[in-house]
Amino acid sequence: MTISSPLPARLRRAFARAAAGAALFALAGLAQAAPPYSGTIYLAPNLITAADPTEYAGVAYAGQGLRQMFDRRTNAYAYYNAYLFTVVYAAGDYTQYVEAQVNPEFGSPAAAQAQVEFYAPVIGRIPRALRSQLSTLWIHAGDQPFGGGNNNLLIHTGSYARDYIARGILEETFVHEAAHTSLDPFHAGSFGWFSAQSWDREFISTYARDNPTREDVAETFLLWLAVRHGSARVPPDVNYTVLTTVPFRLQYFDSLRLNLAPYAYTHP
């Protein structure tokens, strides 16, 4: 999969200049400015809320089956006789099916389904583009952070999840993780993204700076969504900082013309 439409001529020229500019900066030994934030998921807790629409349409239990799932508690893949559920996302002529695979440690189909019914509607509130490569959900107990990638979203329901909920950033955390799932494979290593990084010369967070090929897309996308489609819900100083720190990355995301339903229908 590639960018859905050609980059505008203005961006092509800017990115060409960026490649040359990056080399000049390197030769000159100019230091980057320190990133303004340590991480981005905490900066706009009201960007997406439970009051916003969801494309979640329902869930059906599909029995138990052997599935290979990653568990952060062991930092390894293992096979589980997981409780399986078919989650449906739908709106108009759009329908998407995702298999939720729930660790049998929850003890019963009903307990497992309660987890799916809590998290699946939240995922339905994030932009559809971030679900475009999503095939499975892994749900475990345990005190570990969420994860994304591998056509999957990884959920641990312990202290990290409770903290995301308490801080009002559950949806924003899923935006970050789903960017790994659906955007990273096509953009994190692309020439256009590297060029935008070079031309901006700064990172929005230390997490992005320290992991430029793994975290920069996810760290920046959330704030692109904020300043382009939810600025009224974002503190003015955050809006200003994002707009002035990573303008070329923002333009890169602009050029993708991503499907942001259902979010953009509420925040044009």
Backbone torsions as a table, in degrees:
resi	resn	phi	psi	omega
1	MET	NA	138.7	-179.9
2	THR	-123.8	176.9	175.2
3	ILE	-56.7	135.8	-169.6
4	SER	-70.6	-22.1	178.2
5	SER	-142.4	151.0	-178.8
6	PRO	-59.5	147.2	177.3
7	LEU	-66.2	141.0	175.0
8	PRO	-57.3	152.8	-178.0
9	ALA	-57.3	-37.0	179.8
10	ARG	-60.7	-42.4	179.1
11	LEU	-70.4	-38.1	178.4
12	ARG	-60.1	-42.3	178.9
13	ARG	-66.0	-41.6	-179.7
14	ALA	-63.8	-42.1	-178.5
15	PHE	-69.6	-32.8	176.2
16	ALA	-65.5	-41.2	176.8
17	ARG	-65.4	-33.6	-177.9
18	ALA	-61.9	-42.4	-178.7
19	ALA	-61.7	-44.1	178.1
20	ALA	-67.8	-38.9	-179.7
21	GLY	-64.5	-38.5	179.7
22	ALA	-60.8	-41.3	179.1
23	ALA	-64.5	-40.2	179.3
24	LEU	-65.1	-42.0	178.5
25	PHE	-61.6	-40.8	-179.8
26	ALA	-64.3	-43.3	-179.4
27	LEU	-65.3	-35.9	-177.8
28	ALA	-79.0	-14.0	179.4
29	GLY	70.1	26.9	-178.7
30	LEU	-75.3	134.8	-178.0
31	ALA	-84.1	146.8	173.2
32	GLN	-74.5	151.5	172.2
33	ALA	-70.2	152.2	176.7
34	ALA	-66.0	138.0	178.7
35	PRO	-59.9	146.6	-177.2
36	PRO	-73.9	-21.4	-176.2
37	TYR	-131.8	156.9	174.2
38	SER	-80.7	-36.8	177.9
39	GLY	-156.9	167.5	-170.7
40	THR	-111.9	-14.6	-172.6
41	ILE	-68.0	-17.9	-177.2
42	TYR	-92.4	-3.0	-167.9
43	LEU	-83.3	-22.5	-175.5
44	ALA	-139.4	69.3	-173.9
45	PRO	-65.9	-15.3	178.6
46	ASN	-102.6	11.6	-177.2
47	LEU	-60.8	-46.1	174.1
48	ILE	-130.7	130.4	-177.2
49	THR	-128.5	172.7	179.1
50	ALA	-63.2	-17.2	178.5
51	ALA	-80.7	-11.7	-179.6
52	ASP	-80.5	156.6	-177.1
53	PRO	-68.5	154.6	176.6
54	THR	-127.7	149.2	175.5
55	GLU	-96.9	8.5	173.5
56	TYR	-63.7	129.7	-176.7
57	ALA	-118.8	-9.1	177.5
58	GLY	149.1	174.4	-178.6
59	VAL	-144.9	145.8	177.3
60	ALA	-133.3	134.9	177.5
61	TYR	-72.1	135.8	-176.6
62	ALA	-121.2	16.5	178.4
63	GLY	89.7	-166.2	176.9
64	GLN	-109.9	150.5	179.7
65	GLY	-161.1	156.5	-178.9
66	LEU	-76.4	123.8	179.7
67	ARG	-136.4	143.0	174.0
68	GLN	-87.9	123.6	-175.6
69	MET	-133.1	147.7	175.3
70	PHE	-91.4	137.1	-179.5
71	ASP	-126.9	118.6	-178.5
72	ARG	-66.2	-23.2	-178.7
73	ARG	-64.3	-30.9	177.1
74	THR	-108.6	-6.7	-177.4
75	ASN	53.7	43.4	-175.9
76	ALA	-155.8	158.8	170.3
77	TYR	-82.8	146.8	174.9
78	ALA	-152.9	160.5	177.4
79	TYR	-92.9	135.1	179.2
80	TYR	-129.2	146.7	170.9
81	ASN	-83.8	75.8	-167.0
82	ALA	-76.2	150.2	165.1
83	TYR	-74.1	130.4	-174.2
84	LEU	-114.1	139.9	-179.9
85	PHE	-139.2	142.4	172.6
86	THR	-97.5	115.3	179.4
87	VAL	-99.2	133.9	-178.1
88	VAL	-113.5	130.0	169.4
89	TYR	-114.4	131.3	-174.7
90	ALA	-154.9	148.1	173.5
91	ALA	-167.1	121.1	-178.4
92	GLY	59.8	-126.0	-179.8
93	ASP	-91.1	9.3	178.8
94	TYR	-96.4	129.1	173.3
95	THR	-142.1	136.2	179.2
96	GLN	-139.2	137.0	178.5
97	TYR	-112.8	132.6	179.3
98	VAL	-127.9	134.8	176.9
99	GLU	-91.3	120.7	172.7
100	ALA	-91.1	125.6	-179.4
101	GLN	-114.2	115.7	-171.7
102	VAL	-114.6	129.4	-179.9
103	ASN	-54.9	133.2	-179.1
104	PRO	-65.1	-7.3	177.4
105	GLU	-59.8	-18.5	178.8
106	PHE	-71.5	-17.3	165.8
107	GLY	96.5	-22.8	-179.4
108	SER	-160.4	156.1	175.1
109	PRO	-57.8	-36.9	-178.4
110	ALA	-66.0	-42.6	179.3
111	ALA	-67.1	-38.6	177.9
112	ALA	-66.1	-41.6	-179.3
113	GLN	-65.0	-33.1	177.3
114	ALA	-60.8	-36.4	176.8
115	GLN	-66.5	-44.9	179.8
116	VAL	-62.6	-43.6	-177.4
117	GLU	-68.8	-19.8	174.8
118	PHE	-80.6	-47.3	-171.9
119	TYR	-86.5	-33.4	-174.7
120	ALA	-62.0	-40.6	176.9
121	PRO	-64.5	-32.2	177.4
122	VAL	-64.2	-44.0	178.1
123	ILE	-63.0	-29.9	177.4
124	GLY	-70.4	-11.6	177.5
125	ARG	-89.0	-16.4	179.9
126	ILE	-79.8	159.8	-177.3
127	PRO	-56.0	140.9	-177.9
128	ARG	-57.0	-34.5	179.2
129	ALA	-57.4	-29.7	-179.0
130	LEU	-80.7	-12.3	174.7
131	ARG	-100.8	1.9	-171.8
132	SER	-63.1	-28.8	-179.8
133	GLN	-109.7	12.0	-175.9
134	LEU	-85.3	123.2	178.3
135	SER	-116.3	-31.1	-174.4
136	THR	-140.5	154.5	168.1
137	LEU	-117.5	135.5	171.9
138	TRP	-109.7	126.3	-179.2
139	ILE	-125.0	121.0	177.7
140	HIS	-126.9	160.0	163.7
141	ALA	-75.3	-178.5	173.6
142	GLY	109.6	154.3	-176.4
143	ASP	-95.7	77.5	-179.1
144	GLN	-140.6	153.1	177.7
145	PRO	-70.5	162.6	175.3
146	PHE	-69.5	171.0	177.7
147	GLY	-150.3	163.6	178.0
148	GLY	-142.8	166.6	-176.7
149	GLY	115.5	174.2	175.6
150	ASN	56.7	35.1	-178.8
151	ASN	57.8	33.3	-168.6
152	ASN	-146.9	157.4	164.2
153	LEU	-121.4	130.4	-178.3
154	LEU	-102.9	127.8	-178.1
155	ILE	-125.3	128.0	165.8
156	HIS	-112.6	132.3	-167.4
157	THR	-93.4	10.2	-176.0
158	GLY	-86.1	-136.4	-168.3
159	SER	-64.9	-35.6	178.7
160	TYR	-64.2	-45.2	179.1
161	ALA	-61.3	-42.6	179.2
162	ARG	-63.4	-35.5	177.6
163	ASP	-68.0	-43.3	176.8
164	TYR	-57.4	-43.1	-178.4
165	ILE	-66.8	-45.9	-178.3
166	ALA	-62.6	-36.3	-179.1
167	ARG	-83.6	-6.0	-179.3
168	GLY	74.1	28.6	-176.6
169	ILE	-121.9	26.1	179.8
170	LEU	-64.4	-47.6	178.5
171	GLU	-63.3	-41.8	-178.6
172	GLU	-65.0	-34.8	176.4
173	THR	-66.0	-39.9	177.1
174	PHE	-67.2	-34.1	174.5
175	VAL	-58.6	-47.9	179.8
176	HIS	-59.6	-51.0	-175.2
177	GLU	-68.4	-37.7	179.4
178	ALA	-71.2	-23.5	171.8
179	ALA	-63.4	-37.4	173.1
180	HIS	-60.3	-40.9	-175.4
181	THR	-69.8	-46.2	-168.7
182	SER	-110.5	-16.6	-179.8
183	LEU	-107.4	-42.4	-176.7
184	ASP	-52.2	-44.4	-174.9
185	PRO	-59.4	-25.1	-174.6
186	PHE	-108.9	-17.4	-171.5
187	HIS	-125.5	-30.2	-173.0
188	ALA	-61.9	-29.2	179.3
189	GLY	-109.7	16.3	-175.1
190	SER	-83.5	155.3	177.7
191	PHE	-60.8	-41.0	-178.9
192	GLY	-61.0	-41.3	180.0
193	TRP	-69.7	-43.9	177.7
194	PHE	-59.8	-38.1	179.2
195	SER	-65.8	-42.7	178.3
196	ALA	-62.7	-41.6	175.8
197	GLN	-57.5	-46.6	-177.1
198	SER	-64.6	-40.8	-176.6
199	TRP	-72.8	-35.8	175.2
200	ASP	-67.1	-39.2	180.0
201	ARG	67.0	-1.1	177.9
202	GLU	-130.9	162.0	174.6
203	PHE	-115.3	151.2	-177.6
204	ILE	-76.7	-20.0	-179.4
205	SER	-149.3	158.9	175.3
206	THR	-66.6	-31.9	177.4
207	TYR	-61.5	-42.2	176.8
208	ALA	-69.0	-42.9	-179.3
209	ARG	-61.9	-41.0	-176.3
210	ASP	-77.7	-15.2	179.4
211	ASN	-136.0	64.0	-167.7
212	PRO	-65.4	-28.5	179.4
213	THR	-94.5	-12.8	-176.4
214	ARG	-107.0	-32.5	-171.8
215	GLU	-119.2	-11.8	-172.3
216	ASP	-66.0	-42.0	179.0
217	VAL	-60.9	-50.2	-176.9
218	ALA	-65.8	-41.8	179.4
219	GLU	-64.0	-37.1	-175.6
220	THR	-84.4	-35.8	-175.8
221	PHE	-59.0	-43.5	-178.7
222	LEU	-56.3	-41.3	-178.8
223	LEU	-79.6	-25.4	169.1
224	TRP	-61.1	-47.9	177.7
225	LEU	-57.4	-40.0	-178.5
226	ALA	-64.9	-51.6	-173.2
227	VAL	-78.3	-26.3	-179.1
228	ARG	-89.3	-29.7	-172.6
229	HIS	-132.6	0.4	-179.9
230	GLY	-146.6	30.3	-171.3
231	SER	-61.8	-27.7	179.3
232	ALA	-68.1	-17.8	-178.8
233	ARG	-100.9	6.2	-174.8
234	VAL	-117.2	137.5	177.5
235	PRO	-54.5	139.8	-177.6
236	PRO	-55.5	-36.6	-178.7
237	ASP	-68.2	-31.8	176.6
238	VAL	-69.4	-44.7	176.4
239	ASN	-53.7	-50.6	-177.3
240	TYR	-61.9	-44.7	-177.1
241	THR	-63.5	-43.3	-180.0
242	VAL	-64.8	-46.6	-177.3
243	LEU	-62.1	-32.0	-176.5
244	THR	-95.9	-13.5	-177.3
245	THR	-93.7	-40.4	-174.4
246	VAL	-130.6	51.7	-174.8
247	PRO	-62.9	-34.4	-177.9
248	PHE	-76.2	-31.3	172.6
249	ARG	-66.6	-38.7	177.0
250	LEU	-61.0	-42.4	178.1
251	GLN	-65.7	-35.2	176.6
252	TYR	-59.5	-49.7	178.9
253	PHE	-63.8	-38.1	175.5
254	ASP	-53.2	-43.3	-173.4
255	SER	-67.8	-18.8	-177.0
256	LEU	-76.9	-22.3	-179.4
257	ARG	49.1	55.6	-176.5
258	LEU	-71.9	151.0	175.5
259	ASN	-79.1	111.0	-174.5
260	LEU	-102.6	8.1	177.4
261	ALA	-59.3	145.3	0.1
262	PRO	-86.1	-1.3	-172.1
263	TYR	-64.8	-48.0	-174.1
264	ALA	-68.4	-19.7	176.5
265	TYR	-68.8	-26.8	178.3
266	THR	-91.6	-28.8	-175.4
267	HIS	-129.3	76.1	-176.7
268	PRO	-64.4	NA	NA
